[in-house]
Amino acid sequence: MIGKDLTGSINCFGSAKSEYKARDFACEERMDMTIRKEIIFAFEDASEANKLGSPLIREYQSNTPEVGYNQWPKLKG
């Protein structure tokens, strides 16, 4: 998932709906999981992050259900 964290919370791992993530992991897989968060850009101003988000989502196709959990921008096609 590509996104922005404006809160700095340790619990912020994206806002994808639980049901989307749940369909990708069997019950057994959920019992031993590692979640990794990588911050590749940091900005002082949220508007800079807003400008970069959509192009990266499109570039990495993370709004394609088979690839990622981003729901916006809407997938065309």
All heavy atoms as a GROMACS GRO file, in nm:
protein
  610
    1MET      N    1   0.084  -0.117   0.000
    1MET     CA    2   0.000   0.000   0.000
    1MET      C    3   0.089   0.124   0.000
    1MET      O    4   0.187   0.130   0.071
    1MET     CB    5  -0.089  -0.002   0.124
    1MET     CG    6  -0.173   0.121   0.137
    1MET     SD    7  -0.290   0.102   0.269
    1MET     CE    8  -0.426   0.183   0.198
    2ILE      N    9   0.051   0.218  -0.080
    2ILE     CA   10   0.120   0.345  -0.085
    2ILE      C   11   0.030   0.447  -0.019
    2ILE      O   12  -0.090   0.454  -0.048
    2ILE     CB   13   0.151   0.386  -0.231
    2ILE    CG1   14   0.249   0.286  -0.291
    2ILE    CG2   15   0.203   0.529  -0.238
    2ILE    CD1   16   0.274   0.305  -0.438
    3GLY      N   17   0.085   0.525   0.071
    3GLY     CA   18   0.002   0.624   0.138
    3GLY      C   19   0.086   0.721   0.217
    3GLY      O   20   0.208   0.721   0.209
    4LYS      N   21   0.017   0.801   0.294
    4LYS     CA   22   0.086   0.901   0.375
    4LYS      C   23   0.043   0.886   0.520
    4LYS      O   24  -0.069   0.848   0.550
    4LYS     CB   25   0.057   1.041   0.324
    4LYS     CG   26  -0.088   1.077   0.328
    4LYS     CD   27  -0.112   1.211   0.264
    4LYS     CE   28  -0.261   1.235   0.260
    4LYS     NZ   29  -0.305   1.307   0.148
    5ASP      N   30   0.135   0.914   0.607
    5ASP     CA   31   0.110   0.909   0.751
    5ASP      C   32   0.125   1.051   0.802
    5ASP      O   33   0.236   1.102   0.812
    5ASP     CB   34   0.209   0.814   0.817
    5ASP     CG   35   0.198   0.813   0.968
    5ASP    OD1   36   0.109   0.881   1.023
    5ASP    OD2   37   0.281   0.746   1.032
    6LEU      N   38   0.014   1.114   0.834
    6LEU     CA   39   0.019   1.251   0.882
    6LEU      C   40   0.017   1.256   1.035
    6LEU      O   41   0.024   1.364   1.093
    6LEU     CB   42  -0.099   1.332   0.826
    6LEU     CG   43  -0.104   1.343   0.673
    6LEU    CD1   44  -0.228   1.417   0.629
    6LEU    CD2   45   0.021   1.410   0.620
    7THR      N   46   0.007   1.139   1.100
    7THR     CA   47  -0.005   1.137   1.245
    7THR      C   48   0.124   1.097   1.315
    7THR      O   49   0.145   1.130   1.430
    7THR     CB   50  -0.114   1.039   1.289
    7THR    OG1   51  -0.074   0.906   1.256
    7THR    CG2   52  -0.247   1.071   1.224
    8GLY      N   53   0.209   1.020   1.248
    8GLY     CA   54   0.330   0.970   1.310
    8GLY      C   55   0.304   0.859   1.409
    8GLY      O   56   0.393   0.818   1.483
    9SER      N   57   0.184   0.803   1.408
    9SER     CA   58   0.146   0.698   1.502
    9SER      C   59   0.217   0.567   1.469
    9SER      O   60   0.234   0.531   1.353
    9SER     CB   61  -0.006   0.675   1.496
    9SER     OG   62  -0.040   0.558   1.567
   10ILE      N   63   0.257   0.496   1.571
   10ILE     CA   64   0.318   0.364   1.552
   10ILE      C   65   0.217   0.265   1.495
   10ILE      O   66   0.252   0.165   1.436
   10ILE     CB   67   0.379   0.312   1.686
   10ILE    CG1   68   0.466   0.190   1.662
   10ILE    CG2   69   0.270   0.283   1.787
   10ILE    CD1   70   0.594   0.220   1.590
   11ASN      N   71   0.088   0.293   1.511
   11ASN     CA   72  -0.016   0.204   1.462
   11ASN      C   73  -0.059   0.232   1.319
   11ASN      O   74  -0.148   0.166   1.268
   11ASN     CB   75  -0.140   0.213   1.553
   11ASN     CG   76  -0.113   0.155   1.688
   11ASN    OD1   77  -0.044   0.056   1.701
   11ASN    ND2   78  -0.168   0.219   1.791
   12CYS      N   79  -0.001   0.327   1.253
   12CYS     CA   80  -0.045   0.364   1.119
   12CYS      C   81   0.021   0.273   1.014
   12CYS      O   82   0.138   0.286   0.983
   12CYS     CB   83  -0.011   0.510   1.089
   12CYS     SG   84  -0.074   0.562   0.929
   13PHE      N   85  -0.058   0.180   0.963
   13PHE     CA   86  -0.011   0.092   0.857
   13PHE      C   87  -0.106   0.097   0.738
   13PHE      O   88  -0.131  -0.001   0.673
   13PHE     CB   89   0.002  -0.053   0.906
   13PHE     CG   90   0.114  -0.070   1.004
   13PHE    CD1   91   0.090  -0.079   1.139
   13PHE    CD2   92   0.245  -0.076   0.959
   13PHE    CE1   93   0.194  -0.094   1.229
   13PHE    CE2   94   0.349  -0.091   1.048
   13PHE     CZ   95   0.324  -0.100   1.183
   14GLY      N   96  -0.161   0.212   0.713
   14GLY     CA   97  -0.252   0.228   0.601
   14GLY      C   98  -0.396   0.216   0.644
   14GLY      O   99  -0.427   0.172   0.754
   15SER      N  100  -0.484   0.256   0.556
   15SER     CA  101  -0.625   0.258   0.589
   15SER      C  102  -0.706   0.162   0.504
   15SER      O  103  -0.825   0.181   0.485
   15SER     CB  104  -0.680   0.401   0.572
   15SER     OG  105  -0.658   0.445   0.439
   16ALA      N  106  -0.642   0.060   0.451
   16ALA     CA  107  -0.715  -0.038   0.371
   16ALA      C  108  -0.820  -0.106   0.455
   16ALA      O  109  -0.801  -0.131   0.574
   16ALA     CB  110  -0.620  -0.141   0.314
   17LYS      N  111  -0.933  -0.137   0.396
   17LYS     CA  112  -1.042  -0.203   0.468
   17LYS      C  113  -0.998  -0.343   0.511
   17LYS      O  114  -0.933  -0.414   0.436
   17LYS     CB  115  -1.166  -0.211   0.380
   17LYS     CG  116  -1.226  -0.075   0.351
   17LYS     CD  117  -1.353  -0.088   0.271
   17LYS     CE  118  -1.412   0.050   0.247
   17LYS     NZ  119  -1.536   0.042   0.170
   18SER      N  120  -1.039  -0.380   0.629
   18SER     CA  121  -1.000  -0.510   0.685
   18SER      C  122  -1.042  -0.625   0.596
   18SER      O  123  -0.969  -0.723   0.582
   18SER     CB  124  -1.061  -0.528   0.824
   18SER     OG  125  -1.004  -0.436   0.913
   19GLU      N  126  -1.161  -0.617   0.535
   19GLU     CA  127  -1.206  -0.729   0.452
   19GLU      C  128  -1.117  -0.752   0.330
   19GLU      O  129  -1.102  -0.864   0.284
   19GLU     CB  130  -1.353  -0.716   0.412
   19GLU     CG  131  -1.384  -0.596   0.325
   19GLU     CD  132  -1.446  -0.479   0.401
   19GLU    OE1  133  -1.422  -0.465   0.522
   19GLU    OE2  134  -1.517  -0.400   0.337
   20TYR      N  135  -1.056  -0.645   0.279
   20TYR     CA  136  -0.966  -0.662   0.165
   20TYR      C  137  -0.840  -0.738   0.207
   20TYR      O  138  -0.791  -0.825   0.135
   20TYR     CB  139  -0.927  -0.528   0.105
   20TYR     CG  140  -1.043  -0.448   0.048
   20TYR    CD1  141  -1.047  -0.311   0.061
   20TYR    CD2  142  -1.147  -0.511  -0.019
   20TYR    CE1  143  -1.153  -0.238   0.009
   20TYR    CE2  144  -1.253  -0.438  -0.070
   20TYR     CZ  145  -1.255  -0.302  -0.056
   20TYR     OH  146  -1.359  -0.230  -0.107
   21LYS      N  147  -0.788  -0.703   0.323
   21LYS     CA  148  -0.669  -0.772   0.373
   21LYS      C  149  -0.703  -0.913   0.418
   21LYS      O  150  -0.624  -1.005   0.396
   21LYS     CB  151  -0.605  -0.692   0.486
   21LYS     CG  152  -0.544  -0.560   0.438
   21LYS     CD  153  -0.473  -0.490   0.550
   21LYS     CE  154  -0.560  -0.383   0.606
   21LYS     NZ  155  -0.493  -0.300   0.707
   22ALA      N  156  -0.819  -0.931   0.479
   22ALA     CA  157  -0.858  -1.063   0.531
   22ALA      C  158  -0.867  -1.167   0.421
   22ALA      O  159  -0.831  -1.284   0.442
   22ALA     CB  160  -0.992  -1.052   0.604
   23ARG      N  161  -0.911  -1.129   0.302
   23ARG     CA  162  -0.925  -1.229   0.195
   23ARG      C  163  -0.789  -1.277   0.142
   23ARG      O  164  -0.780  -1.378   0.075
   23ARG     CB  165  -1.011  -1.174   0.083
   23ARG     CG  166  -0.949  -1.062   0.003
   23ARG     CD  167  -1.039  -1.017  -0.110
   23ARG     NE  168  -0.982  -0.897  -0.170
   23ARG     CZ  169  -1.051  -0.797  -0.218
   23ARG    NH1  170  -1.182  -0.800  -0.215
   23ARG    NH2  171  -0.991  -0.692  -0.271
   24ASP      N  172  -0.684  -1.204   0.175
   24ASP     CA  173  -0.550  -1.241   0.128
   24ASP      C  174  -0.474  -1.332   0.223
   24ASP      O  175  -0.369  -1.385   0.187
   24ASP     CB  176  -0.466  -1.116   0.101
   24ASP     CG  177  -0.511  -1.042  -0.024
   24ASP    OD1  178  -0.576  -1.104  -0.111
   24ASP    OD2  179  -0.481  -0.922  -0.035
   25PHE      N  180  -0.523  -1.349   0.346
   25PHE     CA  181  -0.449  -1.425   0.446
   25PHE      C  182  -0.539  -1.528   0.512
   25PHE      O  183  -0.642  -1.493   0.570
   25PHE     CB  184  -0.390  -1.332   0.552
   25PHE     CG  185  -0.294  -1.231   0.495
   25PHE    CD1  186  -0.336  -1.103   0.464
   25PHE    CD2  187  -0.163  -1.266   0.470
   25PHE    CE1  188  -0.250  -1.011   0.410
   25PHE    CE2  189  -0.075  -1.174   0.416
   25PHE     CZ  190  -0.118  -1.047   0.385
   26ALA      N  191  -0.498  -1.654   0.506
   26ALA     CA  192  -0.571  -1.761   0.572
   26ALA      C  193  -0.558  -1.746   0.723
   26ALA      O  194  -0.467  -1.677   0.773
   26ALA     CB  195  -0.515  -1.897   0.530
   27CYS      N  196  -0.647  -1.810   0.796
   27CYS     CA  197  -0.646  -1.802   0.942
   27CYS      C  198  -0.509  -1.842   0.998
   27CYS      O  199  -0.458  -1.777   1.089
   27CYS     CB  200  -0.755  -1.892   0.998
   27CYS     SG  201  -0.775  -1.878   1.177
   28GLU      N  202  -0.450  -1.946   0.943
   28GLU     CA  203  -0.318  -1.992   0.990
   28GLU      C  204  -0.210  -1.886   0.966
   28GLU      O  205  -0.121  -1.868   1.049
   28GLU     CB  206  -0.278  -2.122   0.921
   28GLU     CG  207  -0.370  -2.239   0.949
   28GLU     CD  208  -0.498  -2.237   0.866
   28GLU    OE1  209  -0.502  -2.174   0.758
   28GLU    OE2  210  -0.597  -2.298   0.909
   29GLU      N  211  -0.218  -1.818   0.854
   29GLU     CA  212  -0.120  -1.713   0.824
   29GLU      C  213  -0.133  -1.595   0.920
   29GLU      O  214  -0.033  -1.531   0.953
   29GLU     CB  215  -0.139  -1.663   0.681
   29GLU     CG  216  -0.104  -1.766   0.575
   29GLU     CD  217  -0.136  -1.715   0.437
   29GLU    OE1  218  -0.254  -1.683   0.411
   29GLU    OE2  219  -0.044  -1.708   0.355
   30ARG      N  220  -0.252  -1.567   0.965
   30ARG     CA  221  -0.276  -1.454   1.055
   30ARG      C  222  -0.220  -1.480   1.195
   30ARG      O  223  -0.206  -1.387   1.273
   30ARG     CB  224  -0.425  -1.426   1.066
   30ARG     CG  225  -0.485  -1.382   0.935
   30ARG     CD  226  -0.630  -1.354   0.954
   30ARG     NE  227  -0.702  -1.374   0.828
   30ARG     CZ  228  -0.831  -1.366   0.815
   30ARG    NH1  229  -0.905  -1.337   0.919
   30ARG    NH2  230  -0.888  -1.384   0.700
   31MET      N  231  -0.188  -1.604   1.225
   31MET     CA  232  -0.138  -1.636   1.358
   31MET      C  233   0.011  -1.605   1.374
   31MET      O  234   0.062  -1.602   1.485
   31MET     CB  235  -0.168  -1.782   1.389
   31MET     CG  236  -0.318  -1.808   1.392
   31MET     SD  237  -0.360  -1.972   1.440
   31MET     CE  238  -0.348  -1.956   1.617
   32ASP      N  239   0.081  -1.585   1.264
   32ASP     CA  240   0.224  -1.552   1.269
   32ASP      C  241   0.255  -1.461   1.150
   32ASP      O  242   0.282  -1.508   1.041
   32ASP     CB  243   0.308  -1.679   1.264
   32ASP     CG  244   0.457  -1.651   1.278
   32ASP    OD1  245   0.494  -1.536   1.312
   32ASP    OD2  246   0.536  -1.744   1.256
   33MET      N  247   0.246  -1.331   1.174
   33MET     CA  248   0.265  -1.234   1.066
   33MET      C  249   0.372  -1.132   1.104
   33MET      O  250   0.388  -1.098   1.221
   33MET     CB  251   0.136  -1.158   1.038
   33MET     CG  252   0.023  -1.243   0.987
   33MET     SD  253  -0.125  -1.143   0.953
   33MET     CE  254  -0.074  -1.056   0.805
   34THR      N  255   0.441  -1.084   1.004
   34THR     CA  256   0.532  -0.973   1.020
   34THR      C  257   0.486  -0.863   0.925
   34THR      O  258   0.465  -0.888   0.807
   34THR     CB  259   0.676  -1.013   0.986
   34THR    OG1  260   0.715  -1.120   1.072
   34THR    CG2  261   0.771  -0.897   1.001
   35ILE      N  262   0.468  -0.744   0.978
   35ILE     CA  263   0.428  -0.630   0.896
   35ILE      C  264   0.544  -0.533   0.892
   35ILE      O  265   0.604  -0.501   0.994
   35ILE     CB  266   0.304  -0.560   0.955
   35ILE    CG1  267   0.186  -0.657   0.957
   35ILE    CG2  268   0.270  -0.435   0.876
   35ILE    CD1  269   0.064  -0.604   1.028
   36ARG      N  270   0.576  -0.490   0.772
   36ARG     CA  271   0.689  -0.399   0.753
   36ARG      C  272   0.639  -0.269   0.693
   36ARG      O  273   0.562  -0.270   0.598
   36ARG     CB  274   0.791  -0.463   0.660
   36ARG     CG  275   0.913  -0.380   0.637
   36ARG     CD  276   1.016  -0.460   0.556
   36ARG     NE  277   1.132  -0.380   0.533
   36ARG     CZ  278   1.149  -0.301   0.427
   36ARG    NH1  279   1.056  -0.294   0.335
   36ARG    NH2  280   1.258  -0.230   0.414
   37LYS      N  281   0.682  -0.161   0.748
   37LYS     CA  282   0.648  -0.029   0.696
   37LYS      C  283   0.778   0.040   0.659
   37LYS      O  284   0.871   0.046   0.740
   37LYS     CB  285   0.574   0.052   0.803
   37LYS     CG  286   0.543   0.194   0.764
   37LYS     CD  287   0.470   0.262   0.878
   37LYS     CE  288   0.442   0.406   0.850
   37LYS     NZ  289   0.367   0.469   0.959
   38GLU      N  290   0.785   0.089   0.536
   38GLU     CA  291   0.905   0.159   0.490
   38GLU      C  292   0.865   0.300   0.448
   38GLU      O  293   0.779   0.318   0.362
   38GLU     CB  294   0.968   0.086   0.372
   38GLU     CG  295   1.092   0.156   0.320
   38GLU     CD  296   1.153   0.085   0.200
   38GLU    OE1  297   1.089  -0.006   0.144
   38GLU    OE2  298   1.265   0.122   0.163
   39ILE      N  299   0.928   0.398   0.508
   39ILE     CA  300   0.905   0.538   0.470
   39ILE      C  301   1.015   0.575   0.372
   39ILE      O  302   1.133   0.572   0.405
   39ILE     CB  303   0.906   0.629   0.594
   39ILE    CG1  304   0.793   0.588   0.688
   39ILE    CG2  305   0.895   0.776   0.551
   39ILE    CD1  306   0.795   0.658   0.821
   40ILE      N  307   0.974   0.605   0.248
   40ILE     CA  308   1.073   0.635   0.145
   40ILE      C  309   1.086   0.784   0.117
   40ILE      O  310   1.185   0.827   0.058
   40ILE     CB  311   1.046   0.557   0.014
   40ILE    CG1  312   0.905   0.583  -0.037
   40ILE    CG2  313   1.068   0.407   0.038
   40ILE    CD1  314   0.876   0.520  -0.172
   41PHE      N  315   0.985   0.863   0.157
   41PHE     CA  316   0.991   1.007   0.144
   41PHE      C  317   0.935   1.068   0.272
   41PHE      O  318   0.840   1.015   0.329
   41PHE     CB  319   0.905   1.058   0.027
   41PHE     CG  320   0.949   1.009  -0.108
   41PHE    CD1  321   0.879   0.908  -0.172
   41PHE    CD2  322   1.058   1.065  -0.171
   41PHE    CE1  323   0.919   0.862  -0.296
   41PHE    CE2  324   1.098   1.020  -0.295
   41PHE     CZ  325   1.029   0.918  -0.358
   42ALA      N  326   0.992   1.178   0.315
   42ALA     CA  327   0.941   1.251   0.430
   42ALA      C  328   0.933   1.399   0.393
   42ALA      O  329   1.026   1.453   0.334
   42ALA     CB  330   1.032   1.232   0.551
   43PHE      N  331   0.821   1.460   0.425
   43PHE     CA  332   0.798   1.600   0.392
   43PHE      C  333   0.754   1.676   0.515
   43PHE      O  334   0.686   1.621   0.602
   43PHE     CB  335   0.689   1.613   0.285
   43PHE     CG  336   0.719   1.541   0.158
   43PHE    CD1  337   0.664   1.416   0.133
   43PHE    CD2  338   0.802   1.596   0.062
   43PHE    CE1  339   0.691   1.349   0.016
   43PHE    CE2  340   0.830   1.530  -0.056
   43PHE     CZ  341   0.774   1.406  -0.079
   44GLU      N  342   0.787   1.803   0.521
   44GLU     CA  343   0.738   1.890   0.628
   44GLU      C  344   0.594   1.933   0.601
   44GLU      O  345   0.519   1.959   0.693
   44GLU     CB  346   0.828   2.015   0.638
   44GLU     CG  347   0.968   1.985   0.687
   44GLU     CD  348   0.971   1.934   0.830
   44GLU    OE1  349   0.893   1.982   0.913
   44GLU    OE2  350   1.051   1.843   0.857
   45ASP      N  351   0.558   1.939   0.476
   45ASP     CA  352   0.427   1.990   0.435
   45ASP      C  353   0.344   1.877   0.372
   45ASP      O  354   0.390   1.811   0.278
   45ASP     CB  355   0.448   2.103   0.334
   45ASP     CG  356   0.321   2.173   0.290
   45ASP    OD1  357   0.211   2.123   0.321
   45ASP    OD2  358   0.332   2.278   0.225
   46ALA      N  359   0.223   1.856   0.420
   46ALA     CA  360   0.137   1.748   0.369
   46ALA      C  361   0.105   1.767   0.221
   46ALA      O  362   0.085   1.668   0.150
   46ALA     CB  363   0.008   1.742   0.449
   47SER      N  364   0.104   1.889   0.172
   47SER     CA  365   0.071   1.911   0.031
   47SER      C  366   0.175   1.848  -0.061
   47SER      O  367   0.142   1.803  -0.171
   47SER     CB  368   0.056   2.060   0.000
   47SER     OG  369   0.178   2.127   0.014
   48GLU      N  370   0.299   1.842  -0.018
   48GLU     CA  371   0.403   1.775  -0.097
   48GLU      C  372   0.376   1.625  -0.106
   48GLU      O  373   0.390   1.565  -0.211
   48GLU     CB  374   0.540   1.801  -0.038
   48GLU     CG  375   0.586   1.945  -0.047
   48GLU     CD  376   0.600   1.993  -0.191
   48GLU    OE1  377   0.654   1.918  -0.275
   48GLU    OE2  378   0.557   2.105  -0.219
   49ALA      N  379   0.336   1.566   0.005
   49ALA     CA  380   0.301   1.423   0.005
   49ALA      C  381   0.179   1.398  -0.083
   49ALA      O  382   0.174   1.298  -0.155
   49ALA     CB  383   0.275   1.374   0.147
   50ASN      N  384   0.083   1.488  -0.080
   50ASN     CA  385  -0.036   1.474  -0.163
   50ASN      C  386  -0.002   1.473  -0.311
   50ASN      O  387  -0.062   1.399  -0.389
   50ASN     CB  388  -0.136   1.587  -0.133
   50ASN     CG  389  -0.196   1.577   0.004
   50ASN    OD1  390  -0.199   1.471   0.065
   50ASN    ND2  391  -0.243   1.689   0.056
   51LYS      N  392   0.093   1.555  -0.352
   51LYS     CA  393   0.133   1.562  -0.493
   51LYS      C  394   0.198   1.433  -0.540
   51LYS      O  395   0.185   1.394  -0.654
   51LYS     CB  396   0.231   1.677  -0.515
   51LYS     CG  397   0.171   1.814  -0.502
   51LYS     CD  398   0.279   1.919  -0.520
   51LYS     CE  399   0.232   2.055  -0.475
   51LYS     NZ  400   0.340   2.155  -0.477
   52LEU      N  401   0.269   1.365  -0.452
   52LEU     CA  402   0.345   1.246  -0.489
   52LEU      C  403   0.263   1.117  -0.484
   52LEU      O  404   0.290   1.023  -0.557
   52LEU     CB  405   0.466   1.233  -0.396
   52LEU     CG  406   0.574   1.135  -0.434
   52LEU    CD1  407   0.631   1.167  -0.571
   52LEU    CD2  408   0.684   1.136  -0.330
   53GLY      N  409   0.158   1.115  -0.401
   53GLY     CA  410   0.083   0.992  -0.378
   53GLY      C  411   0.023   0.928  -0.502
   53GLY      O  412   0.051   0.812  -0.534
   54SER      N  413  -0.061   1.000  -0.574
   54SER     CA  414  -0.130   0.943  -0.690
   54SER      C  415  -0.035   0.893  -0.798
   54SER      O  416  -0.055   0.783  -0.850
   54SER     CB  417  -0.228   1.044  -0.749
   54SER     OG  418  -0.332   1.067  -0.659
   55PRO      N  419   0.068   0.970  -0.836
   55PRO     CA  420   0.160   0.917  -0.936
   55PRO      C  421   0.227   0.787  -0.893
   55PRO      O  422   0.246   0.695  -0.974
   55PRO     CB  423   0.262   1.030  -0.955
   55PRO     CG  424   0.190   1.154  -0.914
   55PRO     CD  425   0.098   1.110  -0.803
   56LEU      N  426   0.264   0.776  -0.766
   56LEU     CA  427   0.327   0.651  -0.719
   56LEU      C  428   0.229   0.535  -0.718
   56LEU      O  429   0.265   0.422  -0.753
   56LEU     CB  430   0.387   0.671  -0.580
   56LEU     CG  431   0.515   0.752  -0.574
   56LEU    CD1  432   0.555   0.779  -0.429
   56LEU    CD2  433   0.628   0.680  -0.646
   57ILE      N  434   0.105   0.561  -0.677
   57ILE     CA  435   0.003   0.456  -0.679
   57ILE      C  436  -0.016   0.404  -0.820
   57ILE      O  437  -0.023   0.283  -0.843
   57ILE     CB  438  -0.129   0.509  -0.620
   57ILE    CG1  439  -0.114   0.529  -0.469
   57ILE    CG2  440  -0.246   0.415  -0.651
   57ILE    CD1  441  -0.226   0.607  -0.404
   58ARG      N  442  -0.022   0.494  -0.916
   58ARG     CA  443  -0.038   0.452  -1.056
   58ARG      C  444   0.087   0.379  -1.107
   58ARG      O  445   0.078   0.277  -1.174
   58ARG     CB  446  -0.068   0.573  -1.143
   58ARG     CG  447  -0.209   0.626  -1.123
   58ARG     CD  448  -0.242   0.737  -1.222
   58ARG     NE  449  -0.377   0.783  -1.203
   58ARG     CZ  450  -0.408   0.896  -1.141
   58ARG    NH1  451  -0.315   0.975  -1.092
   58ARG    NH2  452  -0.535   0.932  -1.127
   59GLU      N  453   0.204   0.431  -1.075
   59GLU     CA  454   0.329   0.370  -1.121
   59GLU      C  455   0.343   0.226  -1.071
   59GLU      O  456   0.381   0.137  -1.144
   59GLU     CB  457   0.448   0.452  -1.075
   59GLU     CG  458   0.582   0.394  -1.117
   59GLU     CD  459   0.701   0.476  -1.069
   59GLU    OE1  460   0.683   0.594  -1.030
   59GLU    OE2  461   0.812   0.422  -1.071
   60TYR      N  462   0.313   0.205  -0.943
   60TYR     CA  463   0.328   0.072  -0.883
   60TYR      C  464   0.200  -0.010  -0.889
   60TYR      O  465   0.197  -0.124  -0.841
   60TYR     CB  466   0.377   0.084  -0.739
   60TYR     CG  467   0.520   0.129  -0.733
   60TYR    CD1  468   0.552   0.263  -0.718
   60TYR    CD2  469   0.623   0.036  -0.747
   60TYR    CE1  470   0.684   0.305  -0.716
   60TYR    CE2  471   0.755   0.077  -0.745
   60TYR     CZ  472   0.785   0.212  -0.730
   60TYR     OH  473   0.916   0.252  -0.728
   61GLN      N  474   0.095   0.044  -0.951
   61GLN     CA  475  -0.033  -0.024  -0.970
   61GLN      C  476  -0.090  -0.076  -0.839
   61GLN      O  477  -0.155  -0.180  -0.834
   61GLN     CB  478  -0.019  -0.137  -1.072
   61GLN     CG  479   0.027  -0.091  -1.206
   61GLN     CD  480   0.047  -0.204  -1.304
   61GLN    OE1  481   0.047  -0.321  -1.268
   61GLN    NE2  482   0.064  -0.170  -1.430
   62SER      N  483  -0.069  -0.004  -0.730
   62SER     CA  484  -0.117  -0.051  -0.601
   62SER      C  485  -0.267  -0.030  -0.582
   62SER      O  486  -0.322  -0.069  -0.481
   62SER     CB  487  -0.039   0.015  -0.486
   62SER     OG  488  -0.062   0.153  -0.484
   63ASN      N  489  -0.334   0.027  -0.684
   63ASN     CA  490  -0.479   0.034  -0.682
   63ASN      C  491  -0.541  -0.081  -0.761
   63ASN      O  492  -0.661  -0.088  -0.779
   63ASN     CB  493  -0.529   0.170  -0.734
   63ASN     CG  494  -0.482   0.200  -0.874
   63ASN    OD1  495  -0.391   0.137  -0.926
   63ASN    ND2  496  -0.541   0.300  -0.936
   64THR      N  497  -0.459  -0.175  -0.805
   64THR     CA  498  -0.503  -0.297  -0.871
   64THR      C  499  -0.519  -0.403  -0.762
   64THR      O  500  -0.423  -0.431  -0.690
   64THR     CB  501  -0.398  -0.344  -0.975
   64THR    OG1  502  -0.377  -0.239  -1.068
   64THR    CG2  503  -0.443  -0.469  -1.046
   65PRO      N  504  -0.638  -0.461  -0.744
   65PRO     CA  505  -0.662  -0.554  -0.633
   65PRO      C  506  -0.560  -0.669  -0.623
   65PRO      O  507  -0.528  -0.713  -0.513
   65PRO     CB  508  -0.802  -0.608  -0.660
   65PRO     CG  509  -0.869  -0.497  -0.736
   65PRO     CD  510  -0.760  -0.438  -0.821
   66GLU      N  511  -0.508  -0.716  -0.733
   66GLU     CA  512  -0.410  -0.825  -0.730
   66GLU      C  513  -0.272  -0.779  -0.680
   66GLU      O  514  -0.188  -0.860  -0.648
   66GLU     CB  515  -0.394  -0.889  -0.869
   66GLU     CG  516  -0.518  -0.957  -0.920
   66GLU     CD  517  -0.622  -0.860  -0.977
   66GLU    OE1  518  -0.587  -0.748  -1.017
   66GLU    OE2  519  -0.740  -0.897  -0.977
   67VAL      N  520  -0.252  -0.648  -0.676
   67VAL     CA  521  -0.122  -0.592  -0.639
   67VAL      C  522  -0.124  -0.526  -0.502
   67VAL      O  523  -0.034  -0.549  -0.420
   67VAL     CB  524  -0.074  -0.490  -0.747
   67VAL    CG1  525   0.057  -0.426  -0.706
   67VAL    CG2  526  -0.061  -0.558  -0.882
   68GLY      N  527  -0.223  -0.441  -0.478
   68GLY     CA  528  -0.222  -0.364  -0.354
   68GLY      C  529  -0.361  -0.332  -0.304
   68GLY      O  530  -0.461  -0.376  -0.359
   69TYR      N  531  -0.366  -0.250  -0.200
   69TYR     CA  532  -0.492  -0.219  -0.133
   69TYR      C  533  -0.542  -0.076  -0.154
   69TYR      O  534  -0.645  -0.040  -0.100
   69TYR     CB  535  -0.477  -0.244   0.018
   69TYR     CG  536  -0.447  -0.387   0.051
   69TYR    CD1  537  -0.324  -0.424   0.104
   69TYR    CD2  538  -0.541  -0.486   0.029
   69TYR    CE1  539  -0.296  -0.556   0.134
   69TYR    CE2  540  -0.514  -0.619   0.059
   69TYR     CZ  541  -0.392  -0.653   0.112
   69TYR     OH  542  -0.364  -0.783   0.140
   70ASN      N  543  -0.471   0.003  -0.231
   70ASN     CA  544  -0.517   0.140  -0.253
   70ASN      C  545  -0.650   0.140  -0.328
   70ASN      O  546  -0.665   0.070  -0.428
   70ASN     CB  547  -0.414   0.221  -0.332
   70ASN     CG  548  -0.296   0.260  -0.248
   70ASN    OD1  549  -0.194   0.193  -0.250
   70ASN    ND2  550  -0.310   0.368  -0.174
   71GLN      N  551  -0.746   0.217  -0.279
   71GLN     CA  552  -0.877   0.229  -0.342
   71GLN      C  553  -0.889   0.357  -0.425
   71GLN      O  554  -0.987   0.377  -0.495
   71GLN     CB  555  -0.986   0.227  -0.235
   71GLN     CG  556  -0.989   0.099  -0.157
   71GLN     CD  557  -1.026  -0.020  -0.244
   71GLN    OE1  558  -1.134  -0.023  -0.300
   71GLN    NE2  559  -0.936  -0.114  -0.257
   72TRP      N  560  -0.790   0.443  -0.412
   72TRP     CA  561  -0.789   0.569  -0.484
   72TRP      C  562  -0.648   0.597  -0.531
   72TRP      O  563  -0.554   0.566  -0.457
   72TRP     CB  564  -0.837   0.683  -0.393
   72TRP     CG  565  -0.853   0.812  -0.466
   72TRP    CD1  566  -0.964   0.856  -0.531
   72TRP    CD2  567  -0.753   0.910  -0.487
   72TRP    NE1  568  -0.939   0.977  -0.589
   72TRP    CE2  569  -0.808   1.012  -0.563
   72TRP    CE3  570  -0.619   0.921  -0.449
   72TRP    CZ2  571  -0.737   1.124  -0.603
   72TRP    CZ3  572  -0.548   1.034  -0.488
   72TRP    CH2  573  -0.609   1.134  -0.564
   73PRO      N  574  -0.626   0.649  -0.649
   73PRO     CA  575  -0.727   0.680  -0.749
   73PRO      C  576  -0.792   0.553  -0.804
   73PRO      O  577  -0.729   0.447  -0.807
   73PRO     CB  578  -0.650   0.755  -0.858
   73PRO     CG  579  -0.506   0.716  -0.839
   73PRO     CD  580  -0.491   0.680  -0.695
   74LYS      N  581  -0.917   0.564  -0.843
   74LYS     CA  582  -0.992   0.450  -0.893
   74LYS      C  583  -0.921   0.388  -1.013
   74LYS      O  584  -0.868   0.459  -1.099
   74LYS     CB  585  -1.134   0.490  -0.933
   74LYS     CG  586  -1.220   0.530  -0.817
   74LYS     CD  587  -1.251   0.410  -0.731
   74LYS     CE  588  -1.342   0.449  -0.617
   74LYS     NZ  589  -1.353   0.345  -0.518
   75LEU      N  590  -0.920   0.258  -1.016
   75LEU     CA  591  -0.861   0.184  -1.127
   75LEU      C  592  -0.946   0.202  -1.251
   75LEU      O  593  -1.067   0.186  -1.246
   75LEU     CB  594  -0.852   0.035  -1.090
   75LEU     CG  595  -0.788  -0.057  -1.191
   75LEU    CD1  596  -0.642  -0.020  -1.212
   75LEU    CD2  597  -0.799  -0.200  -1.143
   76LYS      N  598  -0.884   0.238  -1.360
   76LYS     CA  599  -0.957   0.256  -1.486
   76LYS      C  600  -0.951   0.125  -1.565
   76LYS      O  601  -0.850   0.059  -1.570
   76LYS     CB  602  -0.896   0.369  -1.569
   76LYS     CG  603  -0.910   0.504  -1.504
   76LYS     CD  604  -0.845   0.612  -1.586
   76LYS     CE  605  -0.859   0.745  -1.515
   76LYS     NZ  606  -0.787   0.851  -1.584
   77GLY      N  607  -1.064   0.094  -1.628
   77GLY     CA  608  -1.062  -0.023  -1.714
   77GLY      C  609  -1.154  -0.126  -1.675
   77GLY      O  610  -1.240  -0.173  -1.645
   0.00000   0.00000   0.00000
